[in-house]
């Protein structure tokens, strides 16, 4: 059970036996919001600065039809790597995650 007292280190320690391979972490400072993608057990960890986001309620309210069904969560999400600028080693690293 996850409690407020648990730290990230505690979660990483139990991730292996539970079969967890990735963590998605959102954090906020006074000035910025950050998104971290962590691959377990040995990394790497990618950190992104979030410049713009939408709340779920705003996305749902913009839809014509509100359809939710169990099969939506049966497959992993699609990752689109467009508009990341010139393809360097950092883009290849993101693709391997």
N, C-alpha and C positions, 0 to 999 in steps of 0.2 A: 504494500500500500504506500502510495506517495503522500508525504506530509510536507508541511512548510519547512520543517527542520531538515529534511533531506537536502543534501548538496548534490551538485553535478557529479562529484566524485563518487558518491553513493550510487547514483543511477548507473554510472559507467561500470562500477564493480559488479552489479547484478545483470548487466546487459548481456554478457556472454552466455550465462546459463539459460537466459530467457530467449536467446536467439535473436536479439536486437542487433541490427547491422548499421543503422544510421540514426543520428539524432538531428532534429531540426530545432534550432534554438533562436528565439527572438529576444533581444535585450534592448533596453532603452537607457540612454544617458540623458543629461539635461538638454543636450543639443541635437542628438541624433538617435535613430533607431537602426539596429543592426540585425542581420540574419546570418546565422552560422549553420553550416552544413558539416556535420562531423561524421566521419566513417570510422567504425569500430572494427577491430580493437586497436589498430596501429595508425590510423589516420589516412589521409591528411584531413585537415579542418580548413574549410573555405569560409571566409568572412566577407559579407557584402553590406554596404551601407544602403538602407532602404530610403529612397528619395520620394516615393509616392506609393500609396496603397488605398484600397477600398475595403470598407467593412462588408461582412457577409450580408447584413440586412440591406445594404445599398445594392449589392449585386442581385440579390433575390428580388428586390422590388423592381429592378429594371427588366426582369424576364417577363415575357408574355405568358408563358405557362410555367407553373411551379411544379416540376416533376422530380420526385425523388424515388428511387427504387434501389433494391439491394444490390443489383448487378453493377451499379456505379462504383462500388467500392471493392469489386471482385478483382480488378486489374490495377496495376500500378499506374500513376499519372504519367502523362506524356510530358517530356521535357523539351522545350523549344529554346534553342541557343541562337536565335536571330538577334541581330543588332548589338552584338558584343564587340564590334569593331574588328580590327585586323586579327586574323586567326594566328595567335601565338601559342606558346607552350601553356599559358594559363587557361586558354579555351580548351585545349586538349585535356588538361587536368580536370576541368569541370566535366567534360564528357565522360571521363572514366569513373566519376563518382556515381 
